[in-house]
Amino acid sequence: MFNTTVLAALAAAGVPAYFDEDEGLLIAHPADVPQGKAVLGEHVVLAPRDRDGRGYYAVAWEPYGTPDLDFKEVATVYETAGDDVNLCALAVAQWFTTPRPTAGAVLLAALAEWGITAHSDDLGMSYAIPVDQTTPAADARNRPHMSIGDRNPSVDHVPAAHTGWTLFLHDENGEPIGDPLFISGDGGPVDCDADSAAVAELIADMVTYPVS
């Protein structure tokens, strides 16, 4: 039942996939890659999230090693205990899209609509938004600023796998001040466009009328 449901959802999302009887794996792959060569490049393996067959877990893998082919995990594409198979299929479709969309890019676009500049860290885990927007990027985290990250926790996952933004205010020493200014989601998927628009509006207010 799981395989049939997921294969149908992937097909509706335009993602080719098949069940490998020998390996017992449901494998999705890019549309321009033949099924026979799916595991010779990056592919996504989908499985139930728990032993009772509930939820969805999609992980990207890529091959390595010769002459014996082995595989290493690239990233978790989607994970939820919920039953929205279509959202899981959308996440896989976004993963195979070139260029690949990210939740971080959605957030940056929402901030740009308000003229807000954000600075990424080196790990791709969060953004710093200086309260004084004239602050140079190198000093962004050394002056009063806001930090925003995803519960995921990376900002580089696809928008369909977004699980909610968390926004903190920091002092010039980088220490968080009080409780989060904004927090959304409960661990499950959250609409990335709507969530990003909401937090961007709040950030714009904070930059325009900073809390002293």
Salt bridges, closest charged atoms under 4 A:
GLU42 OE2 - ARG100 NH2 3.28
ASP50 OD2 - ARG54 NE 3.33
ASP52 OD2 - ARG54 NH2 3.05
GLU62 OE2 - LYS72 NZ 3.47
GLU79 OE2 - ARG49 NE 3.37
ASP139 OD2 - ARG143 NH2 3.59
ASP150 OD2 - HIS157 NE2 3.04
ASP150 OD2 - HIS162 ND1 2.35
ASP195 OD2 - HIS162 NE2 2.71
